[in-house]
């Protein structure tokens, strides 16, 4: 089972998240909700097919019923207000930047180390968005993001997904304060991570939504993966 909670954010956004806005604007959450609704519809269809098949043979009826149960499993559950609020208030504050305006694309960088003592590995996540209300939507505009990590065991988190703070609040002062915090944290890095984001975006212009580039302790790219995958493809 994938665990998303095995870390305590060293730096948090400091915003007061607006749950209603998150439900309306967060495109990652909305995509998951849409898939669950589609699964519910498919579940009903298989139940109907099972009922019709039962009139002729019980074998296909059982198969359709099992398929219905599978899609029912995918459809159940919802995002609680508490979870959505924590995603923006308790997640790690990370640098994000608009690296492409057509389609509107944000790239964010986060340290994937999960256990103390492990060599530094950073991940650069490519996120294509349809809207980003409140932002100027200009090339290389800095977009502070909050993220939770996916942990599957070992020294590193396997992935993360950045959620732009603009999806979680309309408070521009809070977002500006979060950006100032990101700038302060960036001074402690061995290399300017804003420049790293530009370099990675230019080196991998066709990376694609939901894909990540992995960087070593010197910010040199060494791997590529989709955020859902456990393993990465070596760039060497």
C-alpha positions in Angstrom: 0.0 0.0 0.0 1.3 3.4 -0.9 1.9 5.7 2.0 1.7 9.5 1.5 2.4 10.5 5.1 5.9 9.4 5.9 7.4 12.9 6.3 7.1 16.0 8.3 7.4 19.1 6.1 10.4 21.2 7.0 8.8 24.3 5.5 5.0 24.8 5.1 3.1 27.2 3.0 1.7 29.3 5.9 -1.6 29.9 4.0 -5.1 29.3 5.3 -6.5 27.0 2.6 -10.0 27.6 1.2 -11.5 24.1 0.8 -14.2 25.3 -1.6 -11.7 26.9 -3.9 -9.6 23.7 -3.8 -12.5 21.7 -4.9 -13.2 24.1 -7.8 -9.6 24.9 -8.9 -7.3 22.0 -8.0 -7.1 20.2 -11.3 -5.3 17.2 -9.8 -8.1 16.6 -7.3 -10.8 17.3 -9.9 -9.3 14.7 -12.3 -9.4 12.0 -9.6 -13.0 12.9 -8.7 -14.0 12.6 -12.4 -12.4 9.2 -12.6 -14.3 8.0 -9.6 -17.6 9.3 -11.1 -16.8 7.4 -14.3 -16.0 4.3 -12.3 -19.4 4.5 -10.6 -21.2 4.7 -14.0 -19.2 1.7 -15.3 -20.1 -0.2 -12.1 -23.8 0.3 -12.7 -23.4 -0.8 -16.4 -21.8 -4.1 -15.3 -24.4 -4.7 -12.7 -27.1 -4.4 -15.4 -25.1 -6.7 -17.7 -24.8 -9.2 -14.9 -28.6 -9.1 -14.4 -29.3 -9.7 -18.1 -26.7 -12.5 -18.4 -28.1 -14.3 -15.4 -31.2 -15.1 -17.4 -29.0 -17.2 -19.8 -26.0 -18.3 -17.8 -24.6 -17.7 -14.4 -20.9 -17.8 -15.5 -20.9 -14.5 -17.5 -23.1 -13.0 -14.8 -20.5 -13.7 -12.2 -17.8 -12.2 -14.4 -19.8 -9.0 -14.9 -20.6 -8.9 -11.2 -16.9 -9.2 -10.3 -16.1 -6.4 -12.7 -18.8 -4.3 -11.2 -17.3 -4.8 -7.7 -13.9 -3.7 -9.0 -15.2 -0.4 -10.4 -17.3 0.0 -7.2 -14.0 -0.2 -5.3 -12.5 2.4 -7.5 -15.5 4.7 -7.1 -15.9 4.8 -3.4 -14.3 7.4 -1.1 -14.1 11.1 -1.2 -11.6 13.8 -0.3 -12.5 15.2 3.1 -12.2 18.9 3.9 -9.5 18.1 6.4 -7.4 16.2 3.8 -7.7 19.0 1.3 -6.8 21.6 3.9 -3.8 19.6 5.1 -2.6 19.2 1.5 -2.0 23.0 1.3 -1.2 23.8 4.9 0.8 20.8 6.0 2.6 19.8 2.7 6.1 20.8 1.9 6.5 24.3 0.4 8.5 23.9 -2.9 9.6 26.1 -5.7 7.5 26.0 -8.9 7.9 27.9 -12.1 6.0 28.4 -15.3 8.3 26.9 -17.9 5.8 27.0 -20.9 2.8 29.1 -21.6 1.3 26.9 -24.3 0.2 24.7 -22.9 0.5 26.4 -19.5 3.1 24.2 -17.7 4.6 24.4 -14.2 7.7 22.6 -13.2 8.4 22.1 -9.5 11.4 20.7 -7.7 11.5 18.8 -4.4 14.1 16.8 -2.4 13.0 13.2 -2.5 15.2 12.0 0.4 13.1 10.1 3.0 15.8 8.8 5.3 18.6 10.8 7.0 22.0 10.1 5.5 20.9 9.2 2.0 22.6 11.0 -0.9 20.5 14.0 -2.2 18.1 13.2 -5.0 15.8 15.9 -6.3 12.8 15.4 -8.6 11.5 17.9 -11.1 7.8 17.4 -11.8 6.0 18.6 -15.0 2.5 19.8 -14.4 0.3 21.0 -17.2 -2.7 23.1 -16.1 -5.7 24.7 -17.8 -6.1 27.6 -15.4 -4.1 29.4 -12.7 -6.4 32.2 -11.4 -4.4 34.9 -9.6 -1.1 34.3 -11.4 0.2 36.4 -14.2 0.8 33.3 -16.3 4.1 34.6 -17.7 7.1 32.6 -18.7 9.4 31.9 -15.8 6.9 33.3 -13.3 7.7 31.8 -9.9 4.8 29.7 -8.5 5.1 28.4 -4.9 3.6 25.0 -4.5 2.7 22.6 -1.7 3.2 18.9 -2.0 2.8 15.5 -0.3 5.1 12.7 -1.1 4.5 9.1 -2.1 6.5 6.7 0.0 6.9 3.0 -0.9 9.8 2.2 1.4 13.6 2.7 1.2 15.7 5.9 1.4 13.7 7.9 -1.0 10.1 9.1 -1.6 9.1 7.6 -5.0 7.3 10.8 -6.2 5.4 13.9 -5.3 2.7 16.1 -6.9 2.9 19.9 -6.7 -0.3 21.9 -5.9 0.1 25.6 -6.8 -0.9 27.8 -3.9 -3.1 29.8 -6.3 -5.4 26.8 -6.3 -5.8 26.9 -2.5 -6.3 30.6 -1.7 -7.0 34.0 -3.2 -4.9 35.7 -0.5 -2.1 37.2 -2.6 -0.2 38.5 0.5 -0.1 34.9 1.8 1.2 33.6 -1.5 3.9 36.4 -1.7 5.0 35.5 1.9 5.3 31.9 0.9 7.3 32.9 -2.1 9.7 34.9 0.1 10.1 31.8 2.2 11.0 29.7 -0.8 13.5 32.4 -1.8 15.1 32.2 1.7 15.3 28.4 1.5 16.8 28.6 -1.9 19.8 30.5 -0.5 20.8 27.4 1.4 21.0 25.2 -1.8 24.3 24.5 -3.6 22.7 25.8 -6.8 19.9 28.2 -7.5 16.9 26.0 -8.0 15.1 28.5 -10.1 17.9 28.2 -12.6 17.8 24.4 -12.3 14.1 24.5 -13.2 14.9 26.5 -16.3 17.7 24.2 -17.3 15.7 21.1 -16.9 12.7 22.5 -18.8 15.0 23.5 -21.7 16.7 20.2 -21.7 13.5 18.2 -21.7 10.9 20.4 -23.6 8.6 17.4 -24.3 8.7 15.9 -20.8 4.9 15.7 -20.6 2.4 16.1 -17.8 2.9 13.9 -14.7 6.5 13.0 -15.6 9.6 13.7 -13.5 13.3 14.2 -14.1 15.5 12.9 -11.3 18.6 14.9 -10.4 21.7 13.9 -8.3 23.3 15.9 -5.5 24.9 18.2 -8.1 21.6 18.7 -9.9 22.7 16.6 -12.8 19.8 14.7 -14.5 20.1 10.9 -14.3 16.6 9.5 -14.5 13.1 9.9 -15.9 9.9 8.5 -14.6 6.1 8.9 -14.4 5.0 9.9 -10.9 2.9 6.7 -10.7 5.9 4.4 -11.5 8.1 2.9 -8.8 11.1 2.6 -11.0 12.8 5.2 -13.2 14.4 5.0 -16.7 18.1 5.9 -16.7 19.1 8.8 -18.9 22.6 7.4 -19.4 
